[in-house]
């Protein structure tokens, strides 16, 4: 037997596996690194988060990624160079973090790398009949494995598409295993660049679990903060937005898009919700002279209303009332007081931070990818039913360090 296969087999048999989960989202903030100890699999999964850090992307890294990010026309050579470069950068960030934590690479069993999304193209968006859903995350797993000396799983979203999904959101798999609670209807709401939520039924019936993107979370807010205040990357504590007033005419135009009329589940990215989207809405609504605080207030309200409406519509398809649900929030949007305030006004639910469930909200997505890797290596077949958007598959391509 090949030694790498033998090593992987031994890892699969271990009672507890040490797995590093990596996440870099559409906000391009940096790389989340979660060092986890994971035992069991499926509903018996137990995670202990040993260490967590977000390694910020330098402005140089952001500039290089933005050259290809969410664009149809790019320099193809630059894309393939980035694929290698991001993998090497992520590996170095892991090595530096392990050194800081005084942990050797030999003490880590696996790395689960989400990669850096550069384009997400569900079929309804690209509209090309002969092609299927598509997505691309860069940061090659082989480079991470070789540079760290640790078996690496990467490119998780491709199996989801191959099995009939859109490649996102993947949160339902980890959310169900870690956070499902008998007797409590839960909504795990993640507000990153794009917002998505997982419905976890009180029955714990996996066939009832549900996940979908809702639309923009922080993407448009951050984009127009950066555009108007180059020294800022986001609206800290919604300080600017809270000085403004929601422009209802613009808000109505922002919400007038086919995406919001599509059935659930669905997925989207900055390919739709980008600078051009807002510019078109400003032009069509005749609100081009809007002040920056009013614009940011309106974009924040746009995220709040589309999130709330998606949750309300989805809950109507269950046998429960909206008041029966507890909402656990995570992602950068959980730290936006105006966004959270409006969500609480729009949804008559109990709101909590996902931190209360034992995983810090900032680390949640990186931990979930560690759980996906654990399932691929050590899990058993798990049935999420036959509903669209949640194929019952394990995910991740495996790269060996030698």
N, C-alpha and C positions, 0 to 999 in steps of 0.2 A: 504494500500500500504506500502511496505517496505520503511523505512525512507531513505535508501540509494538510492532507485529508485526515491523517491520523490525529494531528493536533486539533483540528476542528471537531472531530468525533469526541475527543476527550473533553473539550470545552462543553460540548452539548450534554455530556453526562454529569457535569459538575453540579453540586447542590446549589452553589451561588456563583454567578458569573459577574465579572467586573467589565462593564461596557461604557464606553464614552459615546454619548449622543451629541451630534453637531446640528446646529440649525442656523442658517442665514436666510433671512426673509426678504421680501420685496422692498422693505424700507431701507435696505443696504446699510444698516447701522453697524454691523459687525458680525462676528462669529460667536454664537452661544456654545459653550463647552460644558457639558454636564457629565460628571464622573459618577456612575451609578453602580450599586450592587443590586443585582436582580436575581431572585430565586423564583422557582416555579414557572408556570406559563399559563396562558389563557386567564380564566377567572381566578386562578390561584397565584397570579403574578404578585410579587411583593417587591417594591422598589425602595431602596434607601439611597438618598442623594448624598454622596460623600463630599463632593466639591462642585462649585459652579462659578463660572466667570463668563463675562461677555468681553471679548477682545475687540475693541473698536477698530473699524476700518479707517485707515488714513484717508485723507482727501485724495491722494494719488490712486488708491485702490478704487474708490468710488468713481473717480473720473474714468478710469479704464473700463469698469463694468458698464457705466452709463453709455459708453460708445456703442454697445450692442443691446442694452437692456430694453426690452419691450419694443424693439424696432423691427420693421419688416425688411428694411434695406440696410445692410451693414457691410463692413469690410470682413469678408469671410476669413481671411488670414488672421485678423485680429481675434476672431472668435476662437479659433483653434489654439492660438497662442495663449489666450486667457484660460482655456480649459486646463492646460498643463500648469500655468502660473498659479491659478487659484488653488489647485490641488497641493502644490508645493507650499504656498502660503498657509493654507489650513494645517498642513502637517507641521510646519514650523510653530504655528500658534499652539498646537497640541503639545509638541515637545517642550516649548517654553512653559506651558502651564503645568505639565507633569514635573518639570524641574522645580518650579515654584512650590508645588505641593509636596515635594520630596518623595515622589512616586516614580518607580522605574517603569519603563515600557513593558518589561516582562511581567509586571503585576497586572497588566490590562489584557483581558481576553479578546475584546472586539472593539472596533470603532464603527459607529453607525453614522454615515455622512449623508445629510440631505443634499448637499451641494448648493450652489448659488443659481437660483432660477434666473434665466435670461429671457425666456419667452414661454408663455402659456397660451395654447391655441385650441380651445374646445371647438368642435365642429360648427356650432352655431355662430361662432365669431369669424372663423376663416371662410366658411360658406363654400368650400370646394367639395363637391359631391363625392369624388372618387377617393378623397382622403379622410382618414379617421381623426379622432381627437389626438392632440399632440402636445407635448411639453418638453422643455429642455432645461436640465440643471447641469452646470459645469463645475469643474473641480474634480479631476479624474481620480477615481478610487485607487487605482494602481499606484499612483504617485504618493497618495497618503499612506498606503500600506508599506511601500518601500522606504519612505522617508521616516516613518515611525517604527517600523518593524512589527506592526500589529495588524492582524487580519482585519480587513475593512469591508463593510457592506455599504453599498452606495446605489444611486440611481433607482430609488424605491418606486418612483411614480410610474415607471414603464410597465410593470406587471399589472398595475391597476388598470391602465389603459388597455393592455392586451386582453384583459378579462372582461372588458366592456365598460369600464368606468371612464372618467374624464381626467384621471391622474390627480385629483384633489376633490375635496379635502380628505386627508388620510387620518385625521385626528380621531375618528370614531373608533378605530381599532384599539388604540391605547386608552382612550377615554373609557370605553366600555370595560376593559379589563381592570383598570385602576380605580375608576370613580363610580361605577354603577353601584347603587345602594338599594337593597330590598326595601320597598315601602316608601321610597321617595322619588318623585319625578324630578329629574335634574336636567338643566340645560347648561352645557359647558360652552360658554361664549368667549371666543378668542378674538380680540380686536387688534390685529397687527396691521400691516399695510392694507390687506383685505380682511374683512370680517367673516367669520364662519362660526357655526355652532353645531354641537352634537346634542341630540335628545337622548337621554338615558331613561328608559321607562322604569317605573317603580316595580313592575313585574319581573325585571331583569331578563325578559324575553328578548334575545338578541335580534329576533326577526322584526321587533318593533323599533329597534335603535335606528337613528336617522341622523344624517349629517348633510350640511349644505353651506356654500358660500352665500352671503347676503348681499354683497356689494363692497363698496369702499369702506375701509376702517379709518386708517390714518393717512393713506397715500395722498389724497388730494390736499388735505390740510398741510401736511409736511411739504408737499411740492410748492404750494403757494406761499408758505412761510419762507422757504429757501429762495423763491423767486423775488420776493419783496424785501427780505432781510438776509442778504448773503452770509452774514455772520452767524445766523441761527439755522439749526437743522429741524427744529420743531417748535410748536407753540407751548412752551413750558407752562404747566398748570393752567392752560387756556387763557393766559394773561391778555393776549391780544383779542381773541375771540370774545371774551367777556366784556370788552369795551364796545363791541359792536351790537347790531340789531339784525335779526334774521330778515332777509329780503325774500318775501313770500313769492313774488313773481319769478325770481331766479330759482328758488327752491322747486317750484312746480316744473320748470323746464329741466332742471337737473334730474328730476324723478321720471321724466317722460322719455323712457328708453325701453326698447323691447326686452332687455335683460330682466327688468322687474316684472314683466308680464309672463315670463316663462315659468313652467312648472318646476317644482323642486324634485330631486336635488339638482343643483347647478353649480358651476364654478366659473370664476372670472379672475382677471388680474389687471395690472396697470395698462395692458394692451388696449383696454377700453377706457378705463378710468385714469386718464392722463391729462396733460395740460390742454390738449386739443378739445377734450370733452367739455371742460369748463369754458374754454374760449367760445365754443359753439353755443353753449347755453347762454353765455353773456350776450353774444351777438343776437341770438334769436329772441331773447327776452328784452333787449334794448337796455340792459343794465350795465353797460360797459364802464360807466362812470362811478361804479360802486367803490366805496372806501375799502381799504384792506381789512380793518376790523369787521365791517359788515360782511365782507366776502368770507372771512374765516369763520364767523359765527354761522353763516349760511351753510358752509361746507360741513361744519360740525353737526349742525341740525340735520343735514342730508344723511350723514352716517347714522345718526340716532334714529331717524324715522325709518330708513330702509332696514336697519337691523330689527327694530321693533315690529315693523309690519311683516317681515319674513317670519319672525317667531310666532306672531299671532296667527298667520295663515297656516303654519305648520301645526300648531297646537289644535286648530280646528279639525285637523284630520285624525286626531286622537279622541279617546273617550273622556278626556279630562278637560277641566276648565283652566284658564290661564293662571288663576289664583292658586292652583294646586302645584305650581312649579317653583322650584328654587333655581336661581340663576347664579352660576359661578363664573366670574369674569377673570380674564387673563389677557396678556399682551399689552403693548404700549398704551392702547386706549383705556385700559383699566386705571391708568394714572392721569387721565384727562378728566378733571372734575366737572367740566361743563357737559361733556359727552355722557358721563355716568349720571349726572343730575337729570338730564333729559330722558335717558333710558328709564330711570326710576319713575319719572312722571308719566311716561308712555305705557309702561308695563306694570300692572298691579301684582308684582311678584316679590318674593324675598330675594335680595341681592347679597352676594357674598363674594369675597375674593377667593380664587382657587387655592391660595395659600392655606386656607382653613382645612383643606383636604390633605395637607402634608407635603405638597410640592409647591415651591415658590412660583408665582405666576410668570415671572421672567424666565424661569427654567423649564416651564411646562413642555414647550414644543420640542426642545432638545431631548428631554426625558422620554417623550413619546416615541422618538425615533430609536432611542436605545431599546425601548420595549418592542418595536417592530423587528429590530435585529434579533432580539431574544426569541421572538416567535419563529423567525426563519430558521434559526439554528436549533432551538430546543422545543418549540411548540408542537402541538398536535393539530390536526385538522379541526377548524372551528367554523360552524355554520352560522352565517349572518342572514340566512334566508335568500330569497330570490329577487328582492326588490332592486330596482335600478340604482346604480351609484355606489353600492357597497358589495363588490364581489368578495367571495370567501376565499381569499388567497393570502399567501405569505409573499413578502416583497424584499427586494434587495439583491444586487449582484455581488458576488463574493470575490475579493481581490486578496491574494496571498502576498506576503512580504518578500518571498524569494521563490 
